[in-house]
């Protein structure tokens, strides 16, 4: 029946490539995006997912710190940065960051994820002190911080060669770079939506610099705004080529665009079909990425649960205090934190095997260690069963 499914969807040629492990082409990617039968695409993606990661679904106990919302880039897709009629400006002091970290010391967090706006008033020393403070408050934690756009600003403030900047950051505690910053590798979209940020070529050069410095990096694609299907596939092909060259990417995360509060508020909201398709096509196209993540805070826990059968093998993590897309409680029932038992339930009720990981996908806890203190600010979400 499953073979008939792909035959009926006109995907027999893609199916044969998937079975043989042959790399899919740009045209294959377009066909996958344009084929109406989502289940056929998901079935193909699941073949690759299980070939690479079996039935395991990974998650991490992590904390997000968005240290400033002051930004001089003015991206049309962003609802986070301080602007007239929008959020009030803030920049955390190093002591503020320490207090945020101490709020969650009772949870064995393995990763601190730090990204923020581009505040030109922050000196080079601020970024180094920020990293040092995290390592002092959380010895041994993995710091994933600073998109390539932030690195460009840090480089400007340092006024020294990029390789020396990376050396300084690593000495201060930086362990890896997150994805983001370029959103989608399209010059057209770049000029229309975020022209003050790095170009695609500049983003790639900084990414190569990170690889040369021995830093791992995570990769993303922001979709669902003004980009075309062709531009999505081009992004995947370019990311795949960069990974061929550097090999330093750990995970790929398709990020769905949420228009609320942005200059693009009139655009439609993301759909489950769109999110699952983006994940499935990414899994099929990115043969040199070991992991594909569904970011539950954007896709919702329910869609992320289903995504485990559409190519995703990672749900991200507990995500304390994420503020980039929306703040806790501001929009309906979109929580900012899931407890470890909730994440495990999302995985096991979908028929997958939960694996708590560190930032390099090493297993860090036995399946029965489910203790996680309940906090008042957590919002309990209903868990859909697939």
C-alpha positions in Angstrom: 0.0 0.0 0.0 2.8 2.4 0.8 4.5 1.9 -2.6 1.1 2.5 -4.2 1.0 5.7 -2.2 4.1 7.2 -3.8 3.1 5.8 -7.2 -0.2 7.5 -6.9 1.5 10.8 -6.0 3.8 10.6 -9.0 6.9 10.1 -6.8 8.2 6.8 -8.0 11.4 8.2 -9.3 12.1 10.0 -5.9 11.2 6.8 -4.1 13.8 4.9 -6.0 16.4 7.5 -5.2 15.5 7.4 -1.5 15.8 3.6 -1.5 19.2 3.7 -3.1 20.5 6.6 -1.0 20.9 8.8 -4.1 21.1 12.5 -3.6 17.9 14.3 -4.6 18.2 17.2 -7.1 16.7 20.7 -7.0 14.0 19.5 -9.4 13.2 16.7 -7.0 12.8 19.2 -4.2 10.4 21.3 -6.3 8.3 18.2 -7.1 8.1 17.3 -3.4 6.9 20.8 -2.5 4.4 20.9 -5.3 3.0 17.3 -4.9 -0.4 17.5 -3.1 -0.1 14.2 -1.3 1.5 15.2 2.0 1.3 11.6 3.4 3.4 10.2 0.5 6.1 12.8 1.1 6.0 12.1 4.9 6.3 8.4 4.2 9.4 9.0 2.1 10.9 11.3 4.7 10.3 8.7 7.4 12.3 6.2 5.5 15.3 8.5 5.7 14.6 9.5 9.3 14.6 5.9 10.5 17.6 5.0 8.4 19.6 7.8 10.1 18.2 7.8 13.6 15.9 4.8 14.0 12.9 5.4 16.3 14.8 7.8 18.6 13.5 11.3 19.1 15.9 13.7 20.9 15.3 16.6 23.3 17.4 18.7 25.5 16.8 20.6 28.7 17.7 24.1 27.8 17.3 27.8 28.7 17.0 30.7 26.3 18.3 34.1 27.1 17.5 37.0 24.7 19.8 39.6 26.2 18.5 42.6 24.3 15.6 43.6 22.0 17.3 46.8 20.9 18.1 46.3 17.2 19.1 48.5 14.3 18.2 46.2 11.5 14.4 46.8 11.2 13.5 43.4 9.7 9.9 43.4 8.5 9.3 39.8 9.7 10.4 40.5 13.3 8.0 41.2 16.3 10.8 41.0 18.9 12.8 44.2 18.5 11.8 47.4 20.3 9.8 49.8 18.1 7.1 52.4 18.3 3.9 50.7 19.2 5.8 47.5 20.0 7.8 46.0 22.8 9.6 48.4 25.2 13.4 48.4 24.8 15.6 46.5 27.2 19.2 45.3 27.5 20.1 42.9 30.3 23.1 43.7 32.5 25.4 40.9 33.2 23.9 40.7 36.7 20.4 40.4 35.0 21.7 37.4 33.1 23.1 35.9 36.2 19.7 36.2 37.9 17.9 34.6 34.9 20.3 31.6 35.1 19.8 31.3 38.9 16.1 31.1 38.4 16.5 27.6 37.0 19.4 26.2 38.9 17.2 23.4 40.2 16.8 22.0 36.7 19.8 20.1 35.1 20.0 22.3 32.1 22.5 21.2 29.5 22.4 24.1 27.1 22.0 27.8 27.3 20.9 29.4 24.0 21.6 33.1 23.6 20.5 35.3 20.7 19.3 38.9 20.6 18.9 42.1 18.6 21.9 44.1 17.3 22.5 46.8 19.8 25.3 49.0 18.5 25.9 50.5 22.0 27.1 47.2 23.4 30.9 47.0 23.6 33.0 44.0 22.7 33.7 43.3 26.4 29.9 42.8 27.0 29.8 39.7 24.9 32.8 38.2 26.5 31.5 39.0 30.0 28.1 37.5 29.0 29.8 34.1 28.1 31.9 34.1 31.2 28.9 34.8 33.5 27.0 31.8 32.0 30.0 29.5 32.6 30.4 30.8 36.1 26.7 30.3 37.0 26.4 27.0 35.1 29.8 25.3 35.0 29.9 22.7 32.3 26.9 23.9 30.4 27.0 24.2 26.6 26.7 27.7 25.3 25.0 28.1 21.9 25.1 31.8 21.2 25.2 34.5 18.6 23.9 34.2 15.1 26.2 35.2 12.2 24.5 38.6 12.3 25.5 39.0 15.9 29.0 37.7 15.1 29.3 40.4 12.5 28.4 43.1 15.1 30.8 41.6 17.6 33.5 41.6 14.9 32.8 45.3 14.2 33.1 46.1 17.9 36.3 44.1 18.4 38.1 45.8 15.5 40.3 42.7 15.0 40.5 39.8 12.6 37.5 37.4 12.7 39.6 34.4 13.6 40.9 36.3 16.7 37.3 37.2 17.6 36.3 33.5 17.4 39.3 32.6 19.5 38.3 35.2 22.2 34.7 34.0 22.2 35.8 30.4 22.5 38.1 31.2 25.4 35.3 33.0 27.2 33.0 30.0 26.8 31.3 29.9 23.4 30.7 26.3 22.3 28.6 26.6 19.2 26.6 29.0 17.0 22.8 28.8 16.5 21.1 29.0 13.2 19.2 32.1 12.1 20.3 35.5 10.8 20.0 34.8 7.1 16.4 33.5 7.3 16.5 32.3 3.7 19.3 32.4 1.2 17.6 34.6 -1.4 19.0 38.0 -2.5 15.4 39.1 -3.4 13.9 38.3 0.0 17.0 39.8 1.7 16.6 43.1 0.0 12.8 43.3 0.6 12.6 42.1 4.2 15.9 42.5 5.9 18.2 44.6 3.8 20.2 45.9 6.7 21.4 42.5 7.8 24.1 40.3 6.2 23.7 39.2 2.7 23.7 35.5 1.9 27.3 35.5 0.8 28.4 37.4 4.0 26.4 34.9 6.2 28.2 32.0 4.5 31.6 33.5 5.0 31.0 34.0 8.7 29.7 30.4 8.9 32.8 29.2 7.2 34.9 31.2 9.7 33.1 29.5 12.6 33.8 26.1 11.0 37.5 27.0 10.6 37.6 28.1 14.3 36.3 24.6 15.3 32.8 25.7 16.3 29.8 23.6 15.4 26.7 25.4 14.1 23.0 24.8 13.7 21.1 25.7 10.5 17.6 27.0 9.9 15.2 28.2 7.2 12.5 30.8 7.9 9.6 30.0 5.6 6.0 31.1 5.1 6.5 34.8 4.4 7.2 36.2 0.9 9.6 33.5 -0.3 8.7 31.2 -3.2 8.9 27.4 -3.3 11.8 27.8 -5.6 13.7 29.9 -3.1 13.0 27.4 -0.3 14.5 24.6 -2.4 17.5 26.8 -3.4 18.1 27.4 0.3 18.2 23.7 1.0 20.6 23.0 -1.8 22.9 25.9 -0.7 22.9 24.7 2.9 23.6 21.2 1.7 26.6 22.4 -0.4 27.9 24.4 2.6 27.7 21.3 4.8 29.5 19.3 2.1 32.3 21.9 2.4 32.5 22.4 6.1 30.8 19.5 7.8 30.2 21.6 10.9 26.4 21.7 11.0 24.7 19.6 13.6 21.0 20.0 13.0 18.6 21.7 10.5 15.5 23.4 11.7 12.7 24.7 9.4 11.2 27.7 11.2 7.6 28.7 10.4 6.9 32.4 10.1 4.4 33.9 12.5 3.1 37.2 11.2 1.4 38.5 14.4 3.0 41.7 15.6 5.2 42.2 12.5 5.1 44.5 9.5 3.8 41.5 7.5 0.8 40.9 9.8 -1.6 40.6 6.9 0.0 37.4 5.7 -1.6 34.0 6.6 -0.6 32.1 9.6 1.3 28.8 9.3 -0.6 25.6 8.8 0.1 22.0 9.9 0.4 21.0 6.3 3.0 23.6 5.6 5.0 22.8 8.7 5.0 19.1 8.1 5.9 19.5 4.4 8.8 21.8 5.2 10.2 19.2 7.7 9.7 16.3 5.3 11.3 18.0 2.3 14.2 19.2 4.5 14.8 15.6 5.7 14.8 14.3 2.1 17.0 17.0 0.6 19.6 17.3 3.4 21.2 13.9 3.2 24.4 15.2 4.9 22.6 16.6 8.0 22.2 13.9 10.7 19.3 15.6 12.4 16.2 17.6 11.5 14.3 19.4 14.3 10.7 20.4 14.7 10.7 23.6 16.8 7.6 23.0 18.9 7.3 26.6 20.1 6.7 27.6 16.5 5.0 24.5 15.1 3.0 23.7 18.3 3.5 20.6 20.4 0.7 18.8 18.5 2.2 19.4 15.0 5.6 18.6 16.4 4.3 15.3 17.7 3.1 14.4 14.2 6.3 15.6 12.7 8.2 12.7 14.2 6.7 10.6 11.4 7.4 13.2 8.7 11.2 13.3 9.1 11.9 15.1 12.4 14.0 13.3 15.0 14.4 16.2 17.5 11.8 18.3 19.4 14.3 20.8 20.7 13.8 21.2 24.5 12.2 22.7 27.5 12.9 26.2 26.2 12.7 28.4 29.3 12.0 32.1 28.6 12.0 32.2 24.8 10.8 35.6 23.7 11.6 35.9 19.9 8.3 34.8 18.5 5.9 35.7 21.3 5.9 36.0 25.0 4.2 33.5 27.3 0.5 33.9 27.6 0.3 36.7 25.0 -1.3 34.7 22.2 -3.8 32.1 23.1 -2.5 28.8 24.6 1.1 29.1 23.3 3.3 28.1 26.2 7.0 29.0 26.5 8.0 26.0 28.6 7.4 22.3 28.5 8.5 20.1 31.3 10.6 17.0 30.7 7.7 14.7 31.4 5.6 16.6 28.8 8.3 16.2 26.2 8.6 12.5 26.9 4.8 12.2 26.6 4.8 14.0 23.3 7.4 11.4 22.0 6.2 8.2 23.5 2.5 8.8 22.7 3.6 9.2 19.1 5.2 5.8 19.2 8.8 7.0 19.3 11.7 6.5 21.8 12.6 9.6 23.9 16.3 10.3 24.3 17.5 13.2 26.4 20.6 14.6 24.7 23.3 17.2 25.1 24.1 19.7 22.4 26.1 17.1 20.4 23.4 14.4 20.6 25.1 12.4 23.3 22.6 10.7 25.6 22.7 12.2 29.0 19.9 10.6 31.1 18.2 7.3 31.6 14.6 7.1 30.4 13.2 6.7 33.9 14.8 9.9 35.3 11.7 12.1 34.7 11.8 14.4 37.7 11.4 18.0 36.8 10.1 20.6 39.3 6.7 22.1 38.4 6.8 25.9 38.2 4.0 28.4 38.5 4.8 30.1 35.2 4.5 26.9 33.2 1.4 26.6 31.1 0.1 23.1 30.8 -0.7 22.2 27.2 -3.0 19.4 26.0 -1.0 16.7 24.3 -2.4 15.4 21.0 -2.0 11.7 20.3 -1.0 10.6 16.8 
